[in-house]
Protein backbone atom coordinates (compact mmCIF):
# COMPACT_ATOMS: atom_id res chain seq x y z
CA UNK A 1 0.00 0.00 0.00
CA UNK A 2 2.73 2.46 1.01
CA UNK A 3 4.82 1.37 -2.02
CA UNK A 4 1.92 1.94 -4.43
CA UNK A 5 1.35 5.41 -3.01
CA UNK A 6 5.07 6.18 -3.25
CA UNK A 7 4.96 5.26 -6.96
CA UNK A 8 2.06 7.68 -7.41
CA UNK A 9 4.03 10.41 -5.64
CA UNK A 10 7.03 9.79 -7.92
CA UNK A 11 4.75 10.00 -10.98
CA UNK A 12 3.25 13.22 -9.64
CA UNK A 13 6.73 14.73 -9.25
CA UNK A 14 7.65 13.77 -12.81
CA UNK A 15 4.48 15.57 -13.90
CA UNK A 16 5.52 18.56 -11.77
CA UNK A 17 8.88 18.76 -13.57
CA UNK A 18 7.53 18.52 -17.14
CA UNK A 19 5.75 21.92 -17.33
CA UNK A 20 8.68 23.75 -15.69
CA UNK A 21 10.82 23.47 -18.81
CA UNK A 22 8.18 23.86 -21.55
CA UNK A 23 7.89 27.63 -21.96
CA UNK A 24 11.59 28.26 -22.53
CA UNK A 25 11.85 25.55 -25.18
CA UNK A 26 8.63 26.44 -27.01
CA UNK A 27 8.94 30.23 -26.83
CA UNK A 28 11.09 30.78 -29.96
CA UNK A 29 8.18 29.36 -31.99
CA UNK A 30 5.41 30.76 -29.78
CA UNK A 31 6.98 34.21 -30.02
CA UNK A 32 6.53 34.38 -33.78
CA UNK A 33 3.03 32.85 -33.62
CA UNK A 34 1.80 35.50 -31.21
CA UNK A 35 3.95 38.33 -32.61
CA UNK A 36 5.47 39.14 -29.23
CA UNK A 37 8.96 40.38 -28.26
CA UNK A 38 11.47 38.08 -26.58
CA UNK A 39 10.96 39.50 -23.07
CA UNK A 40 7.28 38.48 -23.01
CA UNK A 41 8.37 34.99 -21.97
CA UNK A 42 9.90 36.53 -18.84
CA UNK A 43 6.60 38.27 -18.09
CA UNK A 44 4.69 34.97 -18.39
CA UNK A 45 7.30 33.26 -16.24
CA UNK A 46 6.84 35.84 -13.48
CA UNK A 47 3.05 35.32 -13.52
CA UNK A 48 3.57 31.57 -13.16
CA UNK A 49 6.09 32.18 -10.35
CA UNK A 50 3.68 34.52 -8.55
CA UNK A 51 0.97 31.85 -8.60
CA UNK A 52 3.45 29.28 -7.35
CA UNK A 53 4.55 31.49 -4.45
CA UNK A 54 0.93 32.23 -3.49
CA UNK A 55 -0.18 28.58 -3.45
CA UNK A 56 2.98 27.55 -1.58
CA UNK A 57 2.16 30.02 1.18
CA UNK A 58 -1.41 28.67 1.35
CA UNK A 59 -0.37 25.00 1.31
CA UNK A 60 -0.50 24.59 5.10
CA UNK A 61 -4.05 25.98 5.23
CA UNK A 62 -5.15 23.82 2.27
CA UNK A 63 -3.57 20.65 3.59
CA UNK A 64 -5.23 21.02 7.00
CA UNK A 65 -8.66 21.35 5.42
CA UNK A 66 -8.71 18.87 2.53
CA UNK A 67 -5.61 16.67 2.96
CA UNK A 68 -2.53 16.00 0.85
CA UNK A 69 -4.24 13.59 -1.56
CA UNK A 70 -6.94 16.05 -2.59
CA UNK A 71 -4.46 18.94 -2.82
CA UNK A 72 -2.34 16.82 -5.19
CA UNK A 73 -5.35 15.81 -7.29
CA UNK A 74 -6.66 19.37 -7.61
CA UNK A 75 -3.16 20.68 -8.43
CA UNK A 76 -2.71 18.16 -11.26
CA UNK A 77 -6.15 19.04 -12.67
CA UNK A 78 -5.27 22.76 -12.54
CA UNK A 79 -1.98 22.08 -14.33
CA UNK A 80 -3.67 19.94 -16.99
CA UNK A 81 -6.33 22.61 -17.60
CA UNK A 82 -3.67 25.33 -17.88
CA UNK A 83 -1.60 23.33 -20.38
CA UNK A 84 -4.72 22.55 -22.39
CA UNK A 85 -5.49 26.28 -22.37
CA UNK A 86 -1.99 27.02 -23.66
CA UNK A 87 -2.48 24.58 -26.55
CA UNK A 88 -5.66 26.39 -27.69
CA UNK A 89 -4.68 29.97 -26.74
CA UNK A 90 -5.61 32.36 -29.58
CA UNK A 91 -3.75 35.34 -28.12
CA UNK A 92 -1.29 36.50 -25.47
CA UNK A 93 -4.16 37.35 -23.13
CA UNK A 94 -5.19 33.69 -23.01
CA UNK A 95 -1.61 32.71 -22.19
CA UNK A 96 -1.64 35.21 -19.30
CA UNK A 97 -4.92 33.79 -17.99
CA UNK A 98 -3.68 30.19 -18.25
CA UNK A 99 -0.38 31.06 -16.58
CA UNK A 100 -2.24 31.71 -13.31
CA UNK A 101 -3.60 28.15 -12.70
CA UNK A 102 -0.31 26.74 -13.99
CA UNK A 103 1.55 28.50 -11.18
CA UNK A 104 -1.11 27.78 -8.54
CA UNK A 105 -1.05 24.07 -9.33
CA UNK A 106 2.73 23.83 -9.23
CA UNK A 107 3.18 25.50 -5.84
CA UNK A 108 0.46 23.56 -4.03
CA UNK A 109 1.58 20.12 -5.21
CA UNK A 110 5.26 20.90 -4.61
CA UNK A 111 4.77 21.89 -0.96
CA UNK A 112 2.20 19.17 -0.23
CA UNK A 113 4.23 16.26 -1.63
CA UNK A 114 7.49 17.46 -0.08
CA UNK A 115 5.87 17.61 3.34
CA UNK A 116 4.16 14.22 2.95
CA UNK A 117 7.39 12.48 2.01
CA UNK A 118 9.32 14.30 4.75
CA UNK A 119 6.80 13.07 7.34
CA UNK A 120 6.18 9.52 6.17
CA UNK A 121 9.24 8.30 4.23
CA UNK A 122 12.99 8.01 4.70
CA UNK A 123 15.54 10.53 3.46
CA UNK A 124 16.53 8.49 0.40
CA UNK A 125 12.96 8.71 -0.92
CA UNK A 126 13.17 12.51 -0.72
CA UNK A 127 16.36 12.53 -2.81
CA UNK A 128 14.82 10.20 -5.39
CA UNK A 129 11.65 12.29 -5.40
CA UNK A 130 13.64 15.32 -6.57
CA UNK A 131 15.57 13.12 -8.98
CA UNK A 132 12.23 12.30 -10.63
CA UNK A 133 11.53 16.03 -10.90
CA UNK A 134 14.73 16.19 -12.95
CA UNK A 135 13.44 13.35 -15.13
CA UNK A 136 10.27 15.33 -15.78
CA UNK A 137 12.20 18.54 -16.48
CA UNK A 138 14.27 16.59 -19.04
CA UNK A 139 11.25 14.93 -20.69
CA UNK A 140 9.44 18.25 -21.30
CA UNK A 141 11.94 19.75 -23.78
CA UNK A 142 12.29 16.40 -25.58
CA UNK A 143 8.53 16.17 -26.14
CA UNK A 144 8.14 19.79 -27.26
CA UNK A 145 11.14 19.59 -29.60
CA UNK A 146 9.72 16.37 -31.11
CA UNK A 147 6.38 17.98 -31.91
CA UNK A 148 7.99 21.13 -33.27
CA UNK A 149 10.40 19.15 -35.47
CA UNK A 150 8.00 16.45 -36.66
CA UNK A 151 4.56 18.03 -36.44
CA UNK A 152 5.52 21.67 -36.88
CA UNK A 153 3.45 22.71 -33.86
CA UNK A 154 4.24 23.47 -30.24
CA UNK A 155 0.47 23.33 -29.58
CA UNK A 156 0.38 19.57 -30.15
CA UNK A 157 3.13 19.18 -27.56
CA UNK A 158 1.20 21.14 -24.93
CA UNK A 159 -2.00 19.23 -25.85
CA UNK A 160 -0.32 15.83 -25.41
CA UNK A 161 1.27 16.77 -22.10
CA UNK A 162 -2.08 18.11 -20.86
CA UNK A 163 -3.69 14.73 -21.51
CA UNK A 164 -0.84 12.92 -19.78
CA UNK A 165 -1.57 15.12 -16.76
CA UNK A 166 -5.27 14.25 -16.98
CA UNK A 167 -4.35 10.56 -17.07
CA UNK A 168 -2.34 11.05 -13.87
CA UNK A 169 -5.33 12.86 -12.33
CA UNK A 170 -7.49 9.77 -13.01
CA UNK A 171 -4.93 7.54 -11.28
CA UNK A 172 -4.76 9.93 -8.32
CA UNK A 173 -8.56 9.87 -8.05
CA UNK A 174 -8.58 6.06 -7.93
CA UNK A 175 -5.85 5.95 -5.28
CA UNK A 176 -7.22 8.83 -3.18
CA UNK A 177 -8.13 6.60 -0.15
CA UNK A 178 -4.49 5.44 0.08
CA UNK A 179 -3.25 8.80 1.39
CA UNK A 180 -5.12 8.71 4.68
CA UNK A 181 -4.56 4.94 5.12
CA UNK A 182 -0.80 5.24 4.69
CA UNK A 183 -0.70 8.28 6.98
CA UNK A 184 -2.50 6.38 9.74
CA UNK A 185 -0.30 3.32 9.26
CA UNK A 186 2.92 5.36 9.38
CA UNK A 187 1.70 7.22 12.46
CA UNK A 188 0.91 3.95 14.25
CA UNK A 189 4.33 2.55 13.35
CA UNK A 190 6.01 5.70 14.63
CA UNK A 191 4.09 5.56 17.92
CA UNK A 192 4.81 1.85 18.37
CA UNK A 193 8.54 2.39 17.84
CA UNK A 194 8.79 5.63 19.77
CA UNK A 195 11.17 5.68 22.68
CA UNK A 196 11.48 8.24 25.43
CA UNK A 197 12.74 11.37 23.72
CA UNK A 198 12.25 15.07 23.45
CA UNK A 199 8.66 16.08 22.69
CA UNK A 200 7.94 16.57 18.99
CA UNK A 201 5.39 19.30 19.66
CA UNK A 202 7.95 21.56 21.30
CA UNK A 203 6.67 24.45 19.16
CA UNK A 204 3.00 23.90 20.05
CA UNK A 205 1.19 27.22 20.26
CA UNK A 206 4.03 29.07 18.52
CA UNK A 207 3.56 30.55 15.06
CA UNK A 208 5.78 28.80 12.48
CA UNK A 209 7.85 31.88 11.65
CA UNK A 210 8.54 32.46 15.36
CA UNK A 211 10.24 29.07 15.80
CA UNK A 212 13.99 29.51 16.26
CA UNK A 213 15.94 28.69 13.14
CA UNK A 214 13.06 28.93 10.65
CA UNK A 215 14.11 32.31 9.24
CA UNK A 216 17.68 31.11 8.66
CA UNK A 217 16.31 27.98 7.00
CA UNK A 218 14.25 30.19 4.69
CA UNK A 219 17.39 32.18 3.89
CA UNK A 220 19.14 28.95 2.87
CA UNK A 221 16.29 28.04 0.49
CA UNK A 222 16.28 31.54 -1.00
CA UNK A 223 19.95 31.40 -1.90
CA UNK A 224 19.90 27.73 -2.94
CA UNK A 225 17.31 28.30 -5.66
CA UNK A 226 18.96 31.61 -6.50
CA UNK A 227 22.32 29.99 -7.22
CA UNK A 228 20.83 26.98 -9.04
CA UNK A 229 18.77 29.13 -11.40
CA UNK A 230 21.63 31.65 -11.82
CA UNK A 231 24.04 28.91 -12.90
CA UNK A 232 21.46 27.49 -15.29
CA UNK A 233 20.39 30.81 -16.80
CA UNK A 234 23.71 32.64 -17.15
CA UNK A 235 26.24 29.82 -17.27
CA UNK A 236 26.21 29.55 -21.04
CA UNK A 237 26.57 33.33 -21.50
CA UNK A 238 29.53 33.32 -19.11
CA UNK A 239 31.31 30.50 -20.95
CA UNK A 240 30.80 32.25 -24.28
CA UNK A 241 31.52 35.80 -23.13
CA UNK A 242 34.38 35.22 -20.67
CA UNK A 243 35.88 31.90 -21.71
CA UNK A 244 35.52 32.27 -25.48
CA UNK A 245 33.94 28.90 -26.26
CA UNK A 246 31.17 28.37 -28.82
CA UNK A 247 27.50 28.70 -27.89
CA UNK A 248 26.81 25.08 -28.84
CA UNK A 249 29.53 23.73 -26.57
CA UNK A 250 28.50 26.08 -23.76
CA UNK A 251 24.88 24.89 -23.96
CA UNK A 252 26.05 21.28 -23.85
CA UNK A 253 28.11 21.81 -20.71
CA UNK A 254 25.33 23.70 -18.93
CA UNK A 255 23.04 20.74 -19.70
CA UNK A 256 25.64 18.60 -17.91
CA UNK A 257 25.12 20.87 -14.90
CA UNK A 258 21.46 19.78 -14.75
CA UNK A 259 22.51 16.22 -15.46
CA UNK A 260 24.85 16.46 -12.47
CA UNK A 261 21.96 17.52 -10.24
CA UNK A 262 19.71 14.69 -11.44
CA UNK A 263 22.41 12.02 -11.23
CA UNK A 264 23.62 13.40 -7.90
CA UNK A 265 20.16 13.06 -6.38
CA UNK A 266 19.91 9.48 -7.55
CA UNK A 267 23.25 8.68 -5.92
CA UNK A 268 22.40 10.69 -2.80
CA UNK A 269 19.40 8.42 -2.21
CA UNK A 270 21.79 5.53 -1.58
CA UNK A 271 24.26 7.59 0.45
CA UNK A 272 21.51 8.64 2.91
CA UNK A 273 21.45 5.09 4.27
CA UNK A 274 24.80 5.81 5.94
CA UNK A 275 25.23 9.60 6.02
CA UNK A 276 22.99 12.12 7.82
CA UNK A 277 21.12 14.92 6.05
CA UNK A 278 23.19 17.52 7.89
CA UNK A 279 26.49 16.10 6.63
CA UNK A 280 25.15 15.74 3.08
CA UNK A 281 23.95 19.35 3.04
CA UNK A 282 27.30 20.66 4.30
CA UNK A 283 29.42 18.49 1.98
CA UNK A 284 27.19 19.44 -0.99
CA UNK A 285 27.62 23.14 -0.25
CA UNK A 286 31.40 22.80 0.00
CA UNK A 287 31.53 20.78 -3.24
CA UNK A 288 29.45 23.39 -5.10
CA UNK A 289 31.67 26.19 -3.77
CA UNK A 290 34.76 24.36 -5.07
CA UNK A 291 33.08 23.97 -8.46
CA UNK A 292 32.31 27.71 -8.63
CA UNK A 293 35.85 28.63 -7.53
CA UNK A 294 37.10 26.72 -10.60
CA UNK A 295 35.34 29.40 -12.72
CA UNK A 296 37.24 32.17 -10.97
CA UNK A 297 40.77 30.74 -10.92
CA UNK A 298 42.97 31.38 -14.00
CA UNK A 299 42.86 27.75 -15.11
CA UNK A 300 42.41 26.11 -18.54
CA UNK A 301 38.91 26.30 -20.00
CA UNK A 302 38.16 22.63 -19.41
CA UNK A 303 38.48 23.24 -15.66
CA UNK A 304 35.63 25.76 -15.85
CA UNK A 305 33.57 23.19 -17.71
CA UNK A 306 34.36 20.62 -15.05
CA UNK A 307 33.32 23.22 -12.48
CA UNK A 308 29.75 23.14 -13.83
CA UNK A 309 29.49 19.39 -13.34
CA UNK A 310 31.02 19.65 -9.87
CA UNK A 311 28.61 22.46 -8.94
CA UNK A 312 25.66 20.36 -10.12
CA UNK A 313 26.79 17.33 -8.13
CA UNK A 314 27.30 19.54 -5.07
CA UNK A 315 23.87 21.15 -5.30
CA UNK A 316 22.15 17.78 -5.78
CA UNK A 317 21.67 16.71 -2.13
CA UNK A 318 21.06 20.16 -0.61
CA UNK A 319 17.43 20.88 -1.49
CA UNK A 320 15.90 17.43 -0.79
CA UNK A 321 17.90 16.99 2.42
CA UNK A 322 16.90 20.42 3.74
CA UNK A 323 13.25 19.58 3.02
CA UNK A 324 13.50 16.21 4.77
CA UNK A 325 15.08 17.82 7.83
CA UNK A 326 12.17 20.25 8.29
CA UNK A 327 9.91 18.06 10.50
CA UNK A 328 12.97 16.91 12.47
CA UNK A 329 14.20 20.44 13.07
CA UNK A 330 10.94 22.26 13.70
CA UNK A 331 8.39 19.58 14.64
CA UNK A 332 5.67 17.81 12.66
CA UNK A 333 2.91 20.14 13.79
CA UNK A 334 4.15 23.07 11.71
CA UNK A 335 6.07 21.19 9.01
CA UNK A 336 3.46 21.71 6.24
CA UNK A 337 3.28 25.47 6.82
CA UNK A 338 7.06 25.81 7.10
CA UNK A 339 7.68 23.74 3.95
CA UNK A 340 5.11 25.94 2.18
CA UNK A 341 7.06 29.02 3.28
CA UNK A 342 10.29 27.37 2.13
CA UNK A 343 8.81 26.67 -1.31
CA UNK A 344 7.57 30.25 -1.59
CA UNK A 345 10.95 31.71 -0.59
CA UNK A 346 12.73 29.28 -2.91
CA UNK A 347 10.62 30.41 -5.88
CA UNK A 348 11.22 34.02 -4.86
CA UNK A 349 14.97 33.40 -5.08
CA UNK A 350 14.50 31.80 -8.50
CA UNK A 351 12.43 34.75 -9.69
CA UNK A 352 14.58 37.67 -8.55
CA UNK A 353 18.24 36.68 -8.07
CA UNK A 354 19.04 35.67 -11.68
CA UNK A 355 17.49 38.86 -13.15
CA UNK A 356 19.47 40.90 -10.61
CA UNK A 357 22.70 39.45 -11.97
CA UNK A 358 21.49 40.00 -15.54
CA UNK A 359 20.78 43.69 -14.90
CA UNK A 360 24.17 44.26 -13.27
CA UNK A 361 26.02 42.26 -15.96
CA UNK A 362 24.38 44.33 -18.70
CA UNK A 363 25.90 47.46 -17.14
CA UNK A 364 29.29 45.87 -16.38
CA UNK A 365 30.40 42.49 -17.69
CA UNK A 366 29.25 38.86 -17.54
CA UNK A 367 32.57 38.23 -15.78
CA UNK A 368 30.84 39.07 -12.47
CA UNK A 369 28.83 35.82 -12.81
CA UNK A 370 31.03 33.47 -10.73
CA UNK A 371 31.51 36.04 -7.95
CA UNK A 372 27.75 36.42 -7.50
CA UNK A 373 27.27 32.66 -7.60
CA UNK A 374 29.98 32.27 -4.95
CA UNK A 375 28.38 34.96 -2.77
CA UNK A 376 25.01 33.18 -3.00
CA UNK A 377 26.62 29.88 -1.99
CA UNK A 378 28.45 31.39 0.99
CA UNK A 379 25.23 33.07 2.18
CA UNK A 380 23.44 29.73 1.93
CA UNK A 381 26.21 27.94 3.84
CA UNK A 382 26.16 30.53 6.64
CA UNK A 383 22.37 30.33 6.98
CA UNK A 384 22.45 26.54 7.03
CA UNK A 385 25.19 26.35 9.65
CA UNK A 386 23.32 28.88 11.83
CA UNK A 387 20.31 26.53 11.80
CA UNK A 388 22.54 23.57 12.71
CA UNK A 389 23.94 25.44 15.71
CA UNK A 390 20.45 26.38 16.88
CA UNK A 391 19.28 22.78 16.61
CA UNK A 392 22.21 21.55 18.72
CA UNK A 393 21.51 24.15 21.42
CA UNK A 394 17.74 23.59 21.56
CA UNK A 395 17.69 19.92 22.72
CA UNK A 396 20.13 20.71 25.52
CA UNK A 397 17.89 23.53 26.76
CA UNK A 398 14.86 21.26 26.66
CA UNK A 399 16.67 18.56 28.64
CA UNK A 400 17.68 21.13 31.26
CA UNK A 401 14.07 22.37 31.47
CA UNK A 402 12.72 18.81 31.97
CA UNK A 403 15.12 18.24 34.87
N, C-alpha and C positions, 0 to 999 in steps of 0.2 A: 504493500500500500504506500509506504513512505517512498519506495524506489520509483513507483509509477508517478507519484506527484513530483518527485525530483526531476524526472524526465520532462514532465510538462513545464516545470520552471525553466529548465535548460532551453526548451523550445521557445518559451516566451522571451527569454533573453536573446536568442538568435533573432527573433522577430523585432526586438527592441533595437538591435544593432543595424538591421537592414535599412530602415528609413534614414538613419543618421548620415549616411554617405550618399544618398540619392541626389539631393539638390545640386551639390557641387559637380557631380559627374554629368548630370543632364542639362545644367544651365547653359553651356555653350550653344546647344540646340534650342532650348527653351527661349533663350534671349532673343534669337532671331525670329522665332515664331510669334512672340509677343511684342517685338519691336521695342525692347527695353534696354537701357544701358547696363554695363557690367555690374555696377554697384547695387543694382536692384536685388541681386541674390543676397547681398549682405543685409539688406533691409528685411527680406523674408526670413533670413536666418535669425535675426534679432527678435522677430515676432514669435517664431517657434521657441526660441530660448526664453522669452518672457512667459509664455504659457507653461513651459517646463518648470521654471522657477516657481510660478504661482501654485501649480499642482503639487510640487514637492513640499512646499510650505504647508499645504492643506492635507498632506498625506496622513498625518497622525490623526486628525479629526475624522477623515474619511474611513480610515482603517478601524477606528473605534466603533463607528456606527454601522458599517456594512461588512467588514471583514476583508482579509487579504484576497481571498478567492474572487469575490465580487468586484473589488477594485481592479484586479488584474483583468477580469473579463471585460468590464466596461472600458478600460484603457485600450485593450486590443481592438474593441469595436470602434472606439473613437479614432484610433490610428487607421484602421481599415477604411472608415468613412472618409477621412481626410485624404488618404491616398487615392481613393476612388474619385473624390472631388478634383484632385490635381489632374487626373487622367482626362477628365471631361471639361476642365476649366476653359471657358471661352475668352477670358481676359485676365489681366493682372489682378483685378479686384477679387475675382474668384479665388485666385491663389492666396491672396491676403486672408480671405475668410477661412479657407481650408487650413492655412498655417496655424490658426488658433487651436482647433481640436488636435492637430498633430502634436503640438507642444504640450497641451494638457495631458494627452494620453501618455506621452513619453515620461513625463515627470512623475506621475502617479504610480505607474507600473515599476519604474526604476526604484523609487523609495520603498514601495510595498514589498517587492521581491527581495531586495537587499536586506530589509529588516527580518523577513520571514526566514531566510536562510541563516542569517546571523543568530537568530533565536533557536532554530530547530535542527541545524546541521553543523557539521564540523568545518574547520577552517579550510580544508582542501576543497570542499564543495564550493566555497565562496570564490576561491581562485579559479576553479574550473568554470563557475558561472560567468565570470568576467572574460574568461577565455572564449566562451561561446558568444559573448557580445562581439568579440573580435572576429569570430567566424561570420556573424551576421553582417558586420561592417564591411567585410571582404566580399561577401556574396552580392550585396547591393550593387556596387559598381560593375561587377561581372554581368549581372542580369540586364542592367540598363544599357551597357555597352553592346551586349548581344542584340537587343531589340533595335538600337539605333543603327548598328552595322547591317543587320539582316532584314529588319522590317522597316527601317527608315523612320521609326517613330519612337520617341521617348514615352508617349502616352500609353502605348501597349505595355511597356515595362512597368509603369505605375499601376496600370490596370491589373496585370498579372500578380504583382506583389500585394495589391489590395485584396485579391481573392485568396491568396495564401494566408493573409492575416485573418480573413473571415473563416477559413478552414480551421485555423488555430482557435478562433473564438468558439467554434462548434465543439472542439475537443475540450476546451476549458469549461464549457457549459455542462458537458457530460460528466466531467470529473469534479464539479463544484463541491459535492459532499466530502471529497477527500481532504480538503483544506482543514476543516474543523476536526475531522477524525484524527488526522495526523498530529494536529496541534495538541489535542487531548492526550493522545498516546505519548508524545514526546514529553509533555508536562508530567504525566504519571511516572514515566521512566526517570525523569530528573528528580522527582520527589522521592522515589524509591531508593535512588542511589545517592541522595543528598546526605552529606555528613555535617557535623557541627562546624559551622563556618560563619563568616561575617554575613549579616543580613543583606539580601539582594536589594530590598526596598529602602536602602539607606537614604535615598533622595525623596522618599515619600512626602508629599505636601510641598515640595520645592518645585518651582517652575524650571523647565528644562534648561533654559539659558542661564539660570542662576547656579547650576551645578558646577562645582569647581572643575576646571579643565575643559569644559565644553567650548568656550570661546577660542581657546588655543587649538582645539581639534578642528574647529571650523576654519581657522586660519590655515591649517595644514592642507585642508581640502581645497581651499581657495587657490593656494599657490601650486598644489599638485596639478589641478586641471589647467591652470594658467601655463605652467611649463610644458605640459604634454601637448596642448593645443598650439603653443608658440613654436615648439620644435617641429610640429607637423605642418603648420601654415607657412613659416618663414625659413625652414631649413633649406629648401631647394633654392630659394632666392639668395641665401647666404653662400651656398656652395658655388652658385653661378657667379655672383657679384664679387665675392671676396677670395674664392679659391680658383676661379677661372675654369671650372669644368663645364661641360655641355649641359643643357637643360634636361636632355634625355637621361643622361647618367645621374644627374642630381635627383630627378624624380624617382629613379630606380632605387637609389640609396635611401631616400626618405621613406619609400615603401618598405624597405628593410627595417626601418625604425619601428613601424607598426607591426611588422612581422616579429620583431624582437619582443614587443609587448605581448602579443598573442602567444608566442612560443614560451616566453618566460612565465606566463600565468599557468600554462599547462604544466610546466616543470615545477613551479612553486607548489601546485596542488600536492605533489608527492613529497616535497621537502617539508611541508607543514606537519607531516607525521612525526618529525624529529626536532623541528626548530620552531620556536614560539613566534607568534605574530610580531611581537615587539622587536625581536632580533631580525626578522625578515624585513620589516619596515626600515630599520636603521641601516642594514647592509644594502638594501635597495637604494636608499638615498645616497649613500656614500659611492656606490657603483655609478649611479647616474651623474653625480658630481664629477667623478673621474672622467666619464665619457665626455662631458661638456668641457672640461679643462683641456681635453685633446684638441678641441676646436681653437682654443686660445693660444696654445703653445706653438712656436714656429717650427712645426714638424712637417714632414712630407704630406701631400694631400691625402694619401690613402689612410693616414692616421685619423684625419678628420672624418673620413667615411666610416672608419671603424668606430669612431666616437658615437656616431648615430646608433649603431647596433648596440653598443655598450649602454648608452643612455636608455634605449628601449628596454633592454633586459633589466636594467636597474629600476626603471619605473614600474615594471610588471607587477611585483608583489605589493606595492605600496597601497594602492587604492583598495583592493579587496581585503587586505589584512587590516587596514584602518576601519573599514566597515564592520568586519567581523569582531573587532575589539570593542565596538560601541556598547553592546549590552554588558560586557564584562567590566568596562571602565565606569559606566554611568548608570547601570541597573536596567533591568528589563522593563520596568514600568514606563520609562520615558524613551526607550530605545527607538520606537517608531517616529516620534516627534523629532528626536535629535537627528536620526538618519535623514528624515525629510529636510531638516535645516541644512545638513551636510550636503545633500544633493543640490539644494537651492544655491548654496554658497559655491559649490563646485561649478555649477553652470554659470554662475556670475563671473567666476574666474575665467572660464572659457570664453565668455562673451566680451569681456572688457580688456583683459591683459594682452592678448595678441594684437588687437587694434591699437592699443597704446604704443606698443613697440613699432607698429607699422607707421604711425603718425610721426614718431620721433625719428625713425630711420629715413623717412621721406625728407626730413629737414636736415639730416646729418649724413649717415652712411649705414648700410646694412651690416657693416662691421661691428656695430654695437650689439648685434644679435646674441653672441655667446655670453657676453657680460650680463645682459638682462636675464638670460636663461639661468646663469649661475646664481644671480641674486635671488631669483625665485626659488631655486633649490635650497639655498642656504636659509631663506626665510621659512620654508617648509620644514627643514631639519630642526631649526630652533623651536618652532611651534610644537613639533612632535615630541622633542625631548623635554619641553616644559610640561606637557601632559604626562609623560612617563614619570617625571619627578613628583608631580602631584599625586599620581596613583600610588606611588611607593609610600608617600607620607600619609595618605588617607587611611589605609588599613591599620597602621600603627596607632593613629589617633583614636580609631574606633575601638581597638583592643584596649587602650588605656581607659576609654570611657566605660567599657563594659566592666572593667575591674574596679 
